[in-house]
Amino acid sequence: MKLKHIIQILILNLLVFSSAAFAQEDIRESLFKEASARLDAARKENVNLMSPSFFKDALASFKGAEDDFNKGASLNDIKEQIAEVNASLSKALKTAEVGKVTFADAISARADAIEVSSDLNVPELWQKAVAKLKEAGEDLEDGDVNDARDEAKEAEDLFRAAELEAIKIAYLVETRNKIRDAEDKDIADNAPKTLALAKKLVKDTERELNDNRYDTDLPRSLAQQAQYEISHAFYLDKAINNFNDKDETLENLMLASESELGKIAGLIEVDQKFDNGLGPVADNIAAKVNELLNDNSKLRQNVASLEEEIKILKEELSGISAEKSDLASKIENLNLIKQKYATVEKLFPSGEAQVLREENDIIIRLVGLSFDVGKSEIKPENFGLLTKLQKAIKEFPDSKIVIEGHTDSFGGDKANLDLSQRRADAVMQYLLANMDIERSRIFSMGYGESKPIANNETKEGRAQNRRIDLKLRIK
């Protein structure tokens, strides 16, 4: 046989093999794609935790179907196994509907424990928690909700304990080692305040871990700050040693600091005059950034308003709104809301309140309303702000009034929820006492730490999260 013919046969065989392989892959996708997607979606919703046995059965059937497919079993047999996957998964999903409420706290505790690598740092305690949660899931599958609830509470406690131990290992052990290293290297000679602060934060973390074992937000934040400060101390020591070794002058150090701050000032067009020190320039930068943030917020509100107008116009163009008069009425109502929104916005300086729009609702975020720590009494210095709030409410006489209380994440969940409700109630009672408002038109709701608008890991973020929002729900 000639070489040419041999090559042609090889190419033909290769094409036939490739076509068969592609066909096989198409069949695999048509059989398994939907079931695989359902399993992935269920896992993302923690169905495997809330209904472990049913979910395990679904996985076993899926694997069995895959094995049969690879062995060349009949399509009918494989389809039967896929049907078993769907049947077991449906049972798991049904159980999970109850589990979403019954296991909410335990699953939340598990997520927090994962954040600090509890599964790696304290594997034995982690496994106990996982086993207890599995027992709870099996009880729920058997229809024993009360036992499932009790087991879930035990699992929650174990996950919280694992989280605390992991925090000590993940954060404090490393930080303590660095502190000992810093002491050996006499870093206190160059950075005594920073090193002392790191030591204090470690002690504060240990105290919080021991005294408030179910509130991990504060100790986690303290531990992270301790990590930062000890690293900061090492940096300062190195920088100061370099400064001394090069016989630098204090003038050069000051000029370098001015140059770094000047880069930021230049970007946002703030004067870079340092004849009165760094402070005035830093203050001007902060004021400019705040102005830009407010402008950005206003732009977002304008975009939301335009989107609503576009939606109405699309309804008209598609024939949903049959009457032109109806369209005109909607646009007129939108324009009226925009006018009143502008009026309300002018009532409050940026340090007192932020005025936002959420579709047709107006949100007044009372950033200037402050309470004493752990208290809910309205202070006299806030009367002026609340008087302006009354004027804003009068602009929308037909609106429903919702007063929302929010806290940062420091403190126990239950205590924060209670405090946020009491503060929202205090504002509601003040308005009822000082305005002619129908009681059915106003209500309050405390959300505790559940709806943050900023990062709870920073002081500034926590300050933003401690807030009262008043919503005017416009008909």
C-alpha positions as a printed Julia matrix, in Angstrom:
475×3 Matrix{Float64}:
   0.0    0.0    0.0
   1.33   3.37  -0.94
   2.23   5.89   1.76
  -0.31   8.34   0.35
  -3.16   5.82   0.84
  -2.0    5.01   4.38
  -2.06   8.72   5.32
  -5.57   9.11   3.83
  -6.85   6.15   5.89
  -5.28   7.56   9.06
  -6.86  10.96   8.46
 -10.25   9.36   7.8
 -10.02   7.3   11.01
  -9.04  10.41  12.94
 -12.03  12.34  11.61
 -14.4    9.47  12.46
 -12.94   9.25  15.99
 -13.2   13.01  16.5
 -16.8   13.08  15.31
 -17.69  10.24  17.66
 -15.97  12.0   20.56
 -17.84  15.24  19.89
 -21.13  13.35  19.63
 -20.38  11.58  22.9
 -19.69  14.91  24.61
 -22.95  16.36  23.28
 -24.87  13.4   24.7
 -23.1   13.81  28.06
 -24.03  17.49  28.24
 -27.68  16.85  27.35
 -27.92  14.18  30.07
 -26.03  15.81  32.93
 -26.04  19.59  32.42
 -29.37  20.39  34.1
 -28.85  18.05  37.07
 -25.3   19.33  37.59
 -26.53  22.95  37.58
 -29.27  22.1   40.12
 -26.72  20.45  42.44
 -24.38  23.44  42.22
 -27.21  25.88  42.89
 -28.4   23.82  45.86
 -24.89  23.69  47.31
 -24.6   27.49  47.04
 -27.84  27.76  49.03
 -26.4   25.44  51.74
 -28.93  22.72  50.95
 -26.17  20.15  51.55
 -25.94  21.41  55.15
 -29.65  21.58  55.87
 -30.54  18.23  54.27
 -27.32  16.18  54.25
 -28.76  12.71  53.66
 -31.08  13.63  50.77
 -28.34  15.73  49.19
 -25.84  12.85  49.62
 -28.33  10.52  47.9
 -28.6   12.97  45.0
 -24.82  13.13  44.67
 -24.5    9.34  44.8
 -27.09   8.93  42.04
 -25.34  11.56  39.95
 -21.96   9.84  40.34
 -23.57   6.48  39.54
 -25.04   7.93  36.36
 -21.65   9.32  35.35
 -19.95   5.96  35.97
 -22.61   4.14  33.94
 -22.19   6.62  31.09
 -18.42   6.11  31.07
 -18.95   2.33  31.02
 -21.31   2.61  28.07
 -24.52   1.63  29.9
 -27.89   2.1   28.21
 -29.34   5.6   28.05
 -32.52   4.43  29.78
 -30.55   3.25  32.82
 -28.65   6.54  32.95
 -31.87   8.56  32.65
 -33.37   6.58  35.52
 -30.39   7.53  37.7
 -30.75  11.2   36.69
 -34.42  10.98  37.68
 -33.29   9.68  41.09
 -30.93  12.68  41.35
 -33.84  15.05  40.79
 -36.12  13.17  43.18
 -33.57  13.21  46.03
 -32.7   16.82  45.33
 -36.37  17.82  45.44
 -36.65  16.24  48.89
 -33.51  18.1   49.98
 -34.87  21.42  48.69
 -38.16  20.89  50.48
 -36.33  20.18  53.74
 -34.11  23.23  53.18
 -37.14  25.52  53.03
 -37.72  24.77  56.72
 -33.97  24.76  57.37
 -33.54  28.33  56.15
 -35.28  29.48  59.31
 -34.3   26.69  61.68
 -30.58  26.75  60.78
 -30.09  30.43  59.96
 -27.98  31.21  63.05
 -25.92  28.01  62.8
 -25.12  28.58  59.12
 -24.22  32.21  59.84
 -21.89  31.04  62.65
 -20.34  28.51  60.25
 -19.66  31.24  57.67
 -17.99  33.41  60.34
 -15.87  30.46  61.45
 -14.75  29.83  57.86
 -13.68  33.5   57.61
 -10.91  32.86  60.16
 -10.0   29.39  58.77
 -11.41  27.48  61.74
 -11.42  24.31  59.67
  -7.61  24.56  59.38
  -6.74  26.16  62.71
  -8.94  24.09  65.03
  -9.88  21.01  62.95
 -11.14  18.86  65.85
 -13.54  21.53  67.11
 -14.58  22.29  63.54
 -15.42  18.64  62.86
 -17.53  18.45  66.03
 -19.53  21.46  64.85
 -19.96  19.98  61.36
 -21.09  16.64  62.8
 -23.62  18.36  65.06
 -25.02  20.36  62.15
 -25.32  17.15  60.15
 -27.29  15.56  63.0
 -29.58  18.58  63.0
 -30.1   18.19  59.25
 -30.94  14.51  59.61
 -33.47  15.32  62.36
 -35.05  17.88  60.05
 -35.26  15.31  57.25
 -37.11  12.99  59.65
 -39.59  15.8   60.38
 -38.35  16.33  63.97
 -38.12  20.13  63.92
 -37.72  20.57  67.68
 -34.74  18.22  67.91
 -33.29  19.79  64.78
 -33.55  23.23  66.36
 -31.78  22.04  69.52
 -29.03  20.34  67.55
 -28.59  23.44  65.37
 -28.16  25.59  68.48
 -25.42  23.23  69.72
 -23.77  23.41  66.28
 -23.96  27.2   66.39
 -22.23  27.27  69.79
 -19.51  24.93  68.53
 -18.91  27.02  65.4
 -18.68  30.17  67.56
 -16.2   28.46  69.86
 -14.16  27.33  66.85
 -14.21  30.87  65.49
 -12.91  32.31  68.76
 -10.12  29.77  69.04
  -9.19  30.37  65.41
  -9.09  34.12  65.99
  -6.63  33.56  68.82
  -4.49  31.36  66.59
  -4.86  33.22  63.29
  -4.36  36.69  64.73
  -2.91  36.68  68.22
  -0.27  33.95  67.99
   1.39  35.58  65.0
   1.1   39.03  66.56
   2.58  37.87  69.89
   5.49  36.3   68.03
   6.1   39.55  66.19
   5.95  41.5   69.46
   8.59  39.2   71.0
  10.69  39.65  67.88
  10.28  43.43  68.16
  11.42  43.37  71.78
  14.49  41.29  70.85
  15.38  43.83  68.16
  14.87  46.84  70.5
  12.23  48.35  68.22
  10.91  50.21  71.26
  13.91  52.54  70.89
  12.49  53.96  67.67
   8.75  53.18  67.85
   7.79  52.96  71.54
   4.21  54.29  71.16
   3.35  52.04  68.24
   4.76  48.95  69.94
   2.92  49.79  73.17
  -0.32  50.22  71.2
   0.12  46.79  69.59
   0.58  45.21  73.04
  -2.49  47.01  74.39
  -4.62  45.86  71.44
  -3.56  42.24  72.05
  -4.69  42.52  75.69
  -7.95  44.2   74.64
  -8.58  41.39  72.14
  -8.03  38.71  74.76
 -10.35  40.48  77.19
 -13.12  40.78  74.59
 -12.7   37.16  73.54
 -13.12  36.02  77.12
 -15.86  38.44  78.19
 -18.04  38.47  75.06
 -17.59  35.09  73.41
 -20.67  35.49  71.16
 -19.67  38.88  69.77
 -16.65  38.28  67.54
 -16.81  41.5   65.51
 -15.05  43.67  68.08
 -12.26  41.19  69.01
 -11.67  40.44  65.34
 -11.29  44.15  64.62
  -9.0   44.65  67.62
  -6.86  41.69  66.58
  -6.53  43.03  63.05
  -5.53  46.43  64.43
  -2.91  44.74  66.64
  -1.5   42.97  63.57
  -1.36  46.26  61.73
   0.32  48.19  64.57
   3.1   45.65  65.11
   3.84  45.67  61.36
   3.67  49.47  61.51
   6.24  49.44  64.35
   8.66  47.36  62.26
   8.24  49.77  59.34
   8.86  52.82  61.53
  11.97  51.23  63.03
  13.37  50.48  59.58
  12.53  53.96  58.24
  14.09  55.71  61.27
  17.24  53.59  61.06
  17.57  54.4   57.34
  17.06  58.06  58.14
  19.82  57.99  60.75
  22.2   55.9   58.61
  22.0   58.35  55.7
  22.49  61.4   57.94
  19.22  62.84  56.64
  17.85  66.12  57.98
  14.44  66.79  59.51
  13.87  69.34  56.75
  14.2   66.63  54.09
  11.79  64.42  56.04
   9.21  67.21  56.23
   9.62  68.05  52.56
   9.16  64.39  51.6
   5.91  64.23  53.65
   4.66  67.42  51.99
   5.48  65.97  48.58
   3.45  62.78  49.23
   0.44  64.72  50.49
   0.86  67.15  47.61
   0.35  64.33  45.08
  -3.18  63.77  46.43
  -3.9   67.49  46.7
  -2.86  68.01  43.1
  -5.12  65.26  41.8
  -8.22  66.83  43.33
  -7.15  70.44  42.71
  -6.54  71.52  46.31
  -3.96  74.22  47.12
  -0.6   72.78  48.2
   0.57  75.47  50.61
   2.41  74.02  53.59
   3.49  77.24  55.32
   1.09  76.34  58.17
   1.95  72.64  58.22
   0.29  69.5   56.87
  -2.97  69.9   58.84
  -4.7   72.63  56.77
  -3.91  70.85  53.49
  -5.19  67.53  54.89
  -8.39  69.29  56.07
  -8.91  70.8   52.62
  -8.4   67.39  50.99
 -10.96  65.82  53.35
 -13.46  68.6   52.58
 -12.95  68.18  48.83
 -13.35  64.39  49.01
 -16.57  64.85  50.99
 -17.83  67.28  48.36
 -17.01  64.81  45.58
 -18.8   62.01  47.44
 -21.9   64.18  47.82
 -21.78  65.1   44.13
 -21.49  61.41  43.26
 -24.51  60.63  45.43
 -26.54  63.33  43.69
 -25.54  61.98  40.29
 -26.74  58.52  41.28
 -30.06  59.98  42.38
 -30.4   61.85  39.07
 -29.67  58.65  37.15
 -32.33  56.8   39.16
 -34.83  59.57  38.4
 -34.02  59.49  34.68
 -34.36  55.72  34.61
 -37.83  56.01  36.1
 -38.81  58.55  33.43
 -37.41  56.29  30.7
 -39.42  53.39  32.09
 -42.62  55.42  31.85
 -41.83  56.5   28.3
 -41.12  52.9   27.26
 -44.48  51.85  28.69
 -46.18  54.49  26.56
 -44.28  53.56  23.42
 -45.02  49.87  23.85
 -48.72  50.57  24.27
 -48.89  49.6   27.95
 -50.16  53.07  28.87
 -53.0   53.63  26.47
 -53.99  57.14  27.54
 -51.68  60.1   26.9
 -53.24  61.81  29.88
 -52.03  58.96  32.08
 -48.46  59.45  30.83
 -48.68  63.19  31.39
 -49.95  62.61  34.91
 -47.05  60.28  35.71
 -44.46  62.73  34.4
 -46.11  65.61  36.25
 -46.0   63.56  39.45
 -42.31  62.79  38.88
 -41.51  66.46  38.36
 -43.38  67.36  41.53
 -41.4   64.78  43.51
 -38.15  66.15  42.06
 -39.09  69.7   43.09
 -39.96  68.62  46.62
 -36.81  66.49  46.81
 -34.74  69.58  45.94
 -36.58  71.58  48.61
 -35.9   68.93  51.27
 -32.26  68.6   50.22
 -31.71  72.33  50.81
 -32.95  72.02  54.39
 -29.94  70.03  55.56
 -26.22  70.87  55.47
 -24.04  67.84  54.66
 -23.08  67.39  58.33
 -26.73  67.05  59.41
 -28.35  64.75  56.87
 -28.0   63.11  53.48
 -31.09  63.18  51.29
 -31.37  60.22  48.91
 -33.92  58.8   46.49
 -34.92  55.19  46.1
 -37.35  55.1   43.17
 -40.13  57.39  44.42
 -39.18  57.11  48.11
 -37.19  59.82  49.83
 -34.57  58.7   52.39
 -33.28  61.21  54.93
 -30.14  59.78  56.56
 -29.73  61.7   59.82
 -25.92  61.68  60.04
 -25.99  64.55  62.56
 -28.33  62.79  65.0
 -26.25  61.37  67.83
 -27.02  59.33  70.94
 -24.95  58.64  74.02
 -23.3   55.2   74.04
 -25.93  52.52  74.66
 -28.69  55.16  75.12
 -31.76  56.13  73.12
 -32.77  59.49  74.63
 -33.07  62.45  72.25
 -30.59  65.15  73.32
 -31.48  68.89  73.26
 -28.68  69.63  70.78
 -30.59  67.53  68.22
 -33.84  69.51  68.48
 -32.82  71.86  65.63
 -32.14  68.96  63.28
 -35.45  67.3   64.15
 -37.28  70.59  63.52
 -35.88  70.58  59.98
 -36.95  66.96  59.68
 -40.53  67.99  60.49
 -40.42  70.55  57.67
 -39.24  67.83  55.29
 -42.1   65.53  56.31
 -44.63  68.31  55.67
 -43.48  68.48  52.03
 -45.02  65.02  51.55
 -48.28  65.07  53.54
 -49.64  61.85  52.0
 -46.54  59.74  52.5
 -46.01  56.86  54.87
 -43.18  57.51  57.35
 -40.77  54.71  58.24
 -38.07  55.33  60.84
 -35.22  52.81  60.7
 -32.64  52.32  63.44
 -29.21  50.84  62.6
 -26.04  50.07  64.56
 -22.49  48.99  63.78
 -21.41  45.39  64.33
 -19.71  45.89  67.7
 -21.72  44.44  70.59
 -24.05  41.45  70.74
 -26.58  40.95  67.93
 -29.57  40.95  70.29
 -28.36  44.03  72.2
 -27.77  45.91  68.94
 -31.2   44.98  67.62
 -32.83  46.18  70.84
 -30.82  49.43  70.87
 -31.66  50.22  67.23
 -35.37  49.66  67.91
 -35.33  51.91  71.0
 -33.61  54.7   69.08
 -36.04  54.43  66.16
 -38.93  54.48  68.68
 -37.47  57.59  70.34
 -37.43  59.51  67.05
 -40.96  58.34  66.23
 -42.29  59.42  69.64
 -40.59  62.8   69.3
 -42.26  63.41  65.93
 -45.66  62.28  67.22
 -45.33  64.62  70.17
 -44.32  67.62  68.05
 -46.36  67.16  64.87
 -49.94  66.55  63.89
 -49.38  63.09  62.35
 -51.88  60.26  62.26
 -50.49  57.33  64.24
 -51.32  54.93  61.38
 -49.07  56.9   59.06
 -45.8   56.38  60.95
 -43.96  53.35  62.29
 -40.45  52.4   63.43
 -38.19  49.42  62.79
 -34.85  48.47  64.35
 -32.45  46.47  62.16
 -29.46  46.29  64.49
 -26.26  45.53  62.58
 -27.95  43.66  59.72
 -27.92  46.46  57.1
 -24.5   48.12  57.04
 -23.78  50.8   54.44
 -20.02  50.92  55.12
 -17.14  48.72  56.29
 -17.48  47.75  59.96
 -13.72  47.09  60.13
 -12.92  50.83  60.14
 -13.79  53.54  62.67
 -15.23  55.74  59.92
 -17.31  52.89  58.51
 -18.77  52.01  61.9
 -19.71  55.66  62.43
 -21.68  55.61  59.15
 -23.45  52.4   60.11
 -24.69  53.87  63.43
 -27.57  55.83  61.98
 -31.24  56.7   61.81
 -32.83  56.63  58.36
 -36.24  58.21  57.82
 -38.04  57.01  54.71
 -40.92  58.87  53.14
 -42.85  56.32  51.11
 -44.7   58.24  48.44
 -47.84  56.81  46.88
